[in-house]
Every structure is written in structure tokens, then in C-alpha cells.
């Protein structure tokens, strides 16, 4: 009788490699959420970034603006110096939506520790959402 319980417990036990994968996925989605939230805050307060003395953030944004210009999206106003506030807010909202999807994906990773199939389905759904959002952005 005790032997059968240990056999069932061994069959139900999650493999160590899967646990490591879940932990790495959790860390990856957490870092993505932090980065998307920082971009939300940056684009949300774009005028403060322009007026600040820290030029590293501005140089990073100029690189992103160049990518947007190559795609045909002009983020500047007609005078080519002022940043279009409406477009900046739209980009900012896109990043907060991505952060929300990251939180939901983190929920899916957490659910993998409880129920492997349910958590995996959540991760797949929200990863597809993130990929579609990234393709639409680029």
C-alpha cells in the first residue's frame, strides 16, 4: 500500500527541468514587465525627458524615434523640434498594455506550478498577444 503511494507521487512529481524552465520564464516575464513599465513612464513624461540634463535617456529615445521615422511614423510636430504629445501618449499606452499582458503571463507561469496544463495554456495565449503587439509596433 505504501509502495503504491510513492509510485503515484513519483508519477505526479514535476520534473526538475520543468521547474527550472518555470523559474526562468517567471524571471523573463518579470524583467519584460519592468522594462515595459519604464518605457510607459518615459513616454508618458516625454517633455520632462527632453528638458532634463540626463542625455542618455534622450539618446536612447532618439534611436527609437529614428526607427519610427524609418517606418513612416513622424513623432515630431511640424516644427521638427517639439514632440507630438498625442502620439507619445499612444506609444505610452501601448507599453502599459504590454505590462498588463506581462502580468497575466506571470500569472500563467505561477499557475504552471499548480496545474501544468492550465498554466501552459495561459502562457501560450499571452505570449501570442505579446508577439502580435510587437509585430504591430515594428
BELDA-V140642 format. One line per field, one symbol per residue. phi: phi as a letter, one per 20 degrees, with the letter a starting at -180 (. if undefined). psi: psi as a letter, one per 20 degrees, with the letter a starting at -180 (. if undefined). burial: b if it has 16 or more other ideal C-beta (glycine too) atoms within 10 Angstrom, else e. Layout:
phi = ???
psi = ???
burial = ???
This chain:
phi = .ffffffffffefffffffffffffffffffffffffffgffffdfffffefeeefffffffffffffffendeeeffemceeffffffffffgfffffffffffffffffffecgfffffffffffffffffffffe
psi = ghhhhhgghhhippqhhhggggghgggghghhggghhhhghghhlhhhggirioigghhghhghhhghhhijooiqahijhppohghghggghghhghgghhghhhggghhhhgogggggggggghhgghghghhhg.
burial = eeeeeeeeeeeeeeeeeeeeebeebbeebeebbeebbebbebbbebeebeeeeeeeebeebeeebeebeeeeeebeeeeeeebbeebbeebbebbbebbebbebbbebbebbeeeeeebbebbeebeebbeebeeeee
